[in-house]
Amino acid sequence: MNAESQIFWHHHHMTTPELPGASSQQTSPHQQPPIPPSPPSYGPPGLSGPKEYAKAKKQRNVIGLIALIAAILGFILSCIPGVLIAGWVLLPIAFILAIVSLFLKDKAKGMGITALILSIVGTIVGFVVFFSVVTASAKDAFGGTDTKVSAPTTEAGGGASAAAPAAKAGTRENPSPIGSVVESKDWRVVVNSVTLAATDAVVAANRFNDAPTAGSEYILVNYSATYVGSDANGQTPSFVSVEYVTEDGKTINSYDHHVVAPDAIDSNTLYKGGTATGNIAIQVPSPTAGQGVLAVRAGMIADKVFVAVK
């Protein structure tokens, strides 16, 4: 080989080197590149992709669940008189949590809405139960509202026995006669007498008693109040009230004009079977004094029974 041929051979082999294994790495023009395998799915069974998994995850609303549980418990407890206070504690908590759960983004709203409704309805029910309990307690304490009227008997006055009820008696239009027995759960009241034009007797009863205003006069109402309840502490006759209702429908009380009545009724506490008898003085219009009626209440919240003045 001459020198010129050596130079050509050396130049060819220096400029186009072959890489080892190049032939094994070449790919056919029609062969597709391999697709890398997809990562394994670790989602819950039944979900086909990450979107559905994210959607299921957003459905959870723990605060709404807590609000619903608190609302249910509060609703139940608010219906039970003995523990309704506990219900009143839980219901506002449920209400607040329900509102908070409704403002959480991408959370289910169903339990929160249910808890909100239950908390509102439970509060209404709680108030109804509360007032029912208070009313029942008031009836027990003050004699109740149920009142019966019996016709006058010869024993009227402390130990009057119940006679046949007077038909449609005891209304303002048809007042019961003097001597009728008005009785509630705790009190038995009998109007024994009514003295019209009793101004002189009232003024003379106490030097501090003022004369009636022009066109008015004092009347004296004598009645007996017997305590028939079972309160171990007793009750005072001031629980019983006797008012005067004028012909034109105005109510006048004995304390509207402060005077001391002769033989005034005692206000000391009575126990079961005890009776207080005495007078009250009421200032009424003179021209129509005999045309009014008495409104008798046998207990602080008992129904009124109307009794004639003559």
Secondary structure, 3 states (H helix, E strand, C coil): CCHHHHHHHHHHHHHCCCCCCHHHHCCCCCCCCCCCCCCCCCCCCCCCCHHHHHHHHHCCCHHHHHHHHHHHHHHHHHCCHHHHHHHHHHHHHHHHHHHHHHCCCCCCCHHHHHHHHHHHHHHHHHHHHHHHHHHHHHHHHHCCCCCEEECCCCCCCCCCCCCCECCCCCCCCCCECCCCEEECCCEEEEEEEEECCCHHHHHHHCCCCCCCCCCEEEEEEEEEEEECCCCCCCECHHHCEEEEECCCCCEECHHHCCCCCCCECCCCCECCCCEEEEEEEEEEECCCHHHCEEEEECCCCCCEEEEECC
